[in-house]
């Protein structure tokens, strides 16, 4: 039985690239959530007016930069003063008009959803309410929220609690706008509700937050915790995320 064709809910949630491919053909709008750090960086870029070209880490970033007239982001660890996957880097680097941003999770998921014909939106804790408000104005039939998760060393999906919280923030706002969440989406909503008053502490304590802090990127975790600080809604069109 195809569970997705049998369900009545107009607000659904599936994890990672495989989940995105599963719901892609059945959703009108797909909301990608990769809190640490692709969609947080995307929201900061949108605040600055920078367009972002998502790129799988295995893709040809240089070719994408040539096609779109953009600059390829540095690796986060480079710390060379250029924009990178680190959201903090965008706030101190010289501004660029178009940034090609390689990412192993959020970028790959965004590209797969776009190929399937979905309207693709990038969301995080910083812009969850703004994204939900914009999605509601599009009056889609079905909205799919896709928390990206992380990868285990063997390439398998590692569900990431920060993406559950970010997805839950979007689900909560859409539910209040009248959408009917699936049980999976409702779990995300309840999970976000459990940390809504202490997002910064929760992000700092989770596995991904501790990993970034240990690597010297505590500022990225702090930026990710700026709940609803941004009104920018990055929408993917012709391979480029730009503010709606």
N, C-alpha and C positions, 0 to 999 in steps of 0.2 A: 504493500500500500504506500502511495506517495503522501506522506503526512502533510506536506505543505499545501497540496491541492485540497485536502480534506478539512483544513482548519478555517474557522470563520473570522479569525482575528485580523485586524488591519494594521497592527503594529507587532512586528516579529523581531526575533533576535537569533542570530547564529554566529558562531565563533570562527574567526580566522579565514584564510584563503579558501579552504574547502567549503566552509559554511557560506561564504560569499558567493561562490560558484553555484551552490545549491539554491540560493534564494534569488539569484540575479535575474533570472528570466521571469520571475513572478512578482517582483517589486517594482513600483513606479519610481520611488526615491530610496536610495541607500545612503545611510549615514555611517561613515567609517570613524571609528574611535581608536586612537593609538596615543594614549596620554603621555607615555614616556618613551619616544617623544615626538613622533612624526606630526600628529595633528595639533599638538601644542605649538610646535615650531611653525606649523602652517597658520595657526591663528595669530601668532606674533607677526609673521610675514604679512598677513592680510591687514593687520593694524597699521603696518608701515607702508601699505600700498604695493608691496612686492608680489608679483605673480610667481607661482611655484609649479614647476614641472615635476610630477612624481616619477621616480625612476627606481625600478628594482635594482638591488645591489649587483645583480648579475647582468643588468642591461648596459647599453652603450650610452653612458652619460654624455660623452663628448659629442656624439651624433645628435642627441637631443638638444644639447646646447647650441649646436650649429643650426639646427632646424628652427629653433624658437628664438635665436638671438640672445641666449641666456648665458649665465655663469654657472659652472659646476661647483657645488658646495664642497668644502673641504671635509675630510673625515673628522668626526667629533674630537678625536684624540689629537688632531694636528695642532690645535691651539695656535694657529698662525695669524690670527686677527681677521680672518675671512669668515663669511657666513658658513655655517655647518648645520648638522642635525641638532646641535645644541641651540635651544631657543635663546639662551642668554647671549650667544654669539651674534645673533641678528641685531640685538640692541646696542652693540658696541662696534660692529663692523661698518665699513662704508656702505651706504645703501646701494642696492642693485635693483634694476627694474624687473628682471626675470631670473629666478634661481632654479637650477636643476638640482633636485634634492633626492639623492639615493637613500633608500630605506628598505630593510628586508621584509617589513610587515605591512605598514600602512600604504606604502607606494604600490606594492604588488597587488594588494587587495583593491585599491582604487582603480588601477588599470584594468583588472579583471571585471569589475563591475561596469566600468564604462564601456568595455567591449560588448557587454551583454545588453547595452542600451538603457541602463539605468541613469537617472539623474544622480550624481554622486556629490555628497557634501562631506566636508571634514569637520568633525566635532571633538571637543575635549571639555574638560571642566571649565575652562576659561570662557567658552562661548556656547555652552549647552542650551541656555534659554533662548539666545538669539537664533541658534540653528532651529530649534523647535518652532519658534514663532514663524520663521521663514518657510519651513516645510509646511506648516499648517496653511500658509497662504497659497501654496501650490495645489491644494486640495487633491493630493494623490489618493489612489485607491488603496494601495498597500505600501507601508513604510517598513523597510528592513534596517535594523540597527546592527552593525557588525563590529563588535569589539575585536581588535586585531590579535591580542595576545602576543606572546613571545615564542621563541623556539628553543627546544632542548637541543643539546649537541648533535643528536641524530636527525635533526630536522623536524621532529614531531612538534605539534602545538603544545605550548605551555600556557594554559589560561592565566591571564595576569589580572590580579584583583583591581589594579588601578583602571584598567579598561572596563571592567565590570561596573565600577563606580561611575566612570564617565558615561558609559552607555545608559546606566540607570538614571543619571541626571537628565539625559535627553528623553528617555522613556517617560519619566515623571512629568516633564513639561508637556509632552505630547498627550499623555493621558489626561492631564488637566484641560487640554484643548479639545478633548472629546474622543480621542483614539482609544481603541480597545486593545490593551496589551495581551499578548499570549502569556501563558504561564512562565515561559523562559524569560520574556521581557519583564514580567512582573517581579521575578526574582532579582533582576538587576536593579529595578526601581527600589525595592526594599533594601537591597544592599547599600545603595547610595544613601538612602534615608538614614541608615545606621551610622554613617560617618559625616553627614552633611554639616554638622556643627564643629567638626574637627578634621577637616580635609587635610590641612597641612601636616598635622601629626600622623594621620593615617598614611599619607603618601610617603612620608619620611621613614615610616616603620615597615612598609611592605618590601618584598624582596627586590623589586626593581628600583625602588627608591634608595634602599641601602646600597645596592650595587653602584648606582650613579654617585652617591655620596662618597663611597670608598674610592671611586675613580677621580674625585675632585670636581664633580658636577652637581654639587648641592644646590647651586643657583638654578639649575634646570628643574629640579624638583620643586623649588619654591615658586617658580613661574607657573608650573603646572597646577599649583594649588590656588592660583588666583581665580577663585570661583566667580564666574559670570562677570569678569573684568572686561571682556571684549564683546562688542556688538558685531564684529565682522563675521560674515558667513562665507567661507571659501567654497565655491562651487566649481566642479571640474567641467570644462568645456573645451573641446578640441585638444585634449591632452594637457590643458593648463588649468590649475586652480587660480581663480581670481575672486575678489570679493563680490558677492551678489549685490 
